[in-house]
């Protein structure tokens, strides 16, 4: 469900659709447009000189991404799921930014909202121990995931999670299996996640040592 952006840009817009896996913009391309997500999940990707793929953030409905904080995009944006989004021109976004600042609005928060997921990733992967990092990742993600009754819609692949956590898909698979065995989560379907013991996940994410991990 679409959540309005922190600082909406009031101008005529036409919604567009991106298929899962489609690229919205490339790192290093001229920053000509701001993308406001209306539905779906996107990922921010950076590529190392070695070709290694690193996921720096996941973005959700209501987020504005590709903000013109420089002349060029700082990451590549890809659709994880089918996306509905609208484009705002760089000049239109800048005009709205200035107008909002004059009116004492909250436009600066939209900048923070784009930077926060990238900042949080640094905190997550700085945790000691893979299971701790997986639980910290879940705590970052689950409150932004859409729900389907008692389950969260969880379309992220083990490869994506591994690229986010700087580990292998096999390690992610082992970590999720361990959490299922501990009774913290269930995965009733391939793209569904059920949180059975949030307190346990929060405790592991905090680095509590009484879990024997």
N, C-alpha and C positions, 0 to 999 in steps of 0.2 A: 504494500500500500504506500502511495506517495505521501511523503511528509514534506511540507513546504520548506524550502531552504531557509536558513537562519535569516538571511537578508535577501528576500525575493527581488528579482530584477523586473520592474514593471515595463514590459514592452511586448508588442505582438510577437508571438512565437508559434512555430509549427512543430509538433512532436515528430520525432524520427524513431526508427527502429534499427537496432543492431543485433545481428544473430550471435549466438554464443560462439566465442572464439574470434569474433571480428575485432579489428584494431580501430580504435577511435582516433588516436593520434600517436605520433612517434616521438620518442625522446630526441631532442635536438632540432625538431622541426620548428619553424616560426610559430610563436604563440599567438595565433590569430583569433581563436574562439575559446570561450568558456563553455564547458559542457555541464548542464544541470540534469542530474539523473532523476527520472520520474518513476521508474520501476526497474527492478533487477539489481544485479551485483556486478561491479567492475573491479579489476585489479590494476594496481600500478606496478610496472615491471621495469627493472634496470638490467642491462646486460654488461657483464664484466668484459675486459679485454680478452680474456680466455674464451669468451662465448658463454660462460656460465650465466644462467638465468636466475635472477633474484627478484622475488616479489616483495615490494616494500610496503604495500598497503592494500586493503580491500575497501571499496567504497559502495555506498548503499543509496537507496531512494532518498532524495532531498539534498544529497551532497552536490556541491559545485566543484568540479575538477578541471585542471588545466588553467588555474588562475594566472593572470598575466603579471607575475611577480618578477619576471625577467623577459627578455626578448624571445626565449625559446623554451619549449616544454622540458621539464626536468625529469620526466619519466615517460614510458610508453603506457598508454591506457588500453586495456583489452576488456571485452565483455566476457564475464564468467557465465552468465545466463543471458537469455534474450533481454535486451535493454530497451526501455523507452526513455528518450532524452530530448532536450531542446538545446539549441545553440544560441549563444549570445556573443555578439561581436566584441572584440577587444575594446573598441572605442565605446560601445554601448555599456560594457561592464565598468569601464573607467568613469564614464559620466554618472552611472548609477552610484558608484563608490563615492565620488565627490559629493553628489547630492545627498546621499545618506549620511555622510560625515557632517555636512552642514546642518542637517536636521537632527543631529544627535542620535542617529540610529545605531544598529548593531552590525554594520557591514564588516567591521574588522573580525567579528566572530566567524564569518564565513571563511576567512583566511585561516584562522585557527582550526576550523573544522576540517580543512584539507590537510593541514600539517599534523594534526593530532594522531591520525592512524600511523603515520610514518614514525613519529616520535614514540608511540607505544610499541611499535615493533622492536625498536632498539632496547626497550625495557624488557620485553618478552624474551628475546634471544640472549639477553645478558644473564638470565636465570641459570643456575647450576643444575644440570640434570635434565634429560630429555622429557621425562614425564612431568616435571615441574613446568617446563616450557610449553608443553601441550596444554596443560591445565590453565596456564596464564593466557595462552592463545584463546582457549574456549571462553574464558571470562571476558576477554576483549570483544569476542564475536557475538556471543549468544543473545545479548540484549538488542542487537541490531538485526538479527535474523528474523525473517517472517515466520510465523507459526502456522501450524496446521493442526488445530485441536491441541492435544497435549505434546505434540512434537514440533521441533523446529525444522524448517526446510533448510537442508544443509547440502548444497550442490558442490561444495568444494572437494576437489579430488585429493588423493594422498600426494600426488605430485605437486599440486599447488601448495598444500600445507607444508610439504617438505621444503619447497623453494622459499617459503616464508620463514620457516624455522631454521634454515641453513642445515638441513639434514636430508636423509634419503627417504623415499616413499616407504621402503621396507621398515625403517625405524618408526615412521609414523604409524604404520599398520600394527607393529608390535605394541606401541604405546596405547593406541585405542583398544586393542585386545586386552591389555592389562587393566584399563579403566573399566571395561565391560566385566572382567572377572572380579574386580573389586566392588562391583555393584554401583559405580558412579554414573554410568551412562548405559544406554541401549541404542542400538541402531536397527530399528524394526524394518527399515527399507534402505536401499543403497543411498538415497538422498534425504534421509530423515534422521534426526538426532533427538533422543529423549534424555533429558537430564533427570537422573534418579536421585542424586545426592549432591546438590549444589554446594552444601557446606563442605563436603569432602573435597570437591574440586577447588573451592576457594582456599581451603587449608593447604592442599598440595601446592597450589600456585604461589602461596605465600612463602613456601620453602620450609614449612613445618617438618620436623625430622621424625615424627612419631609414626610415619607410614612405612618406614623401612625401605626407602627408595634412595 
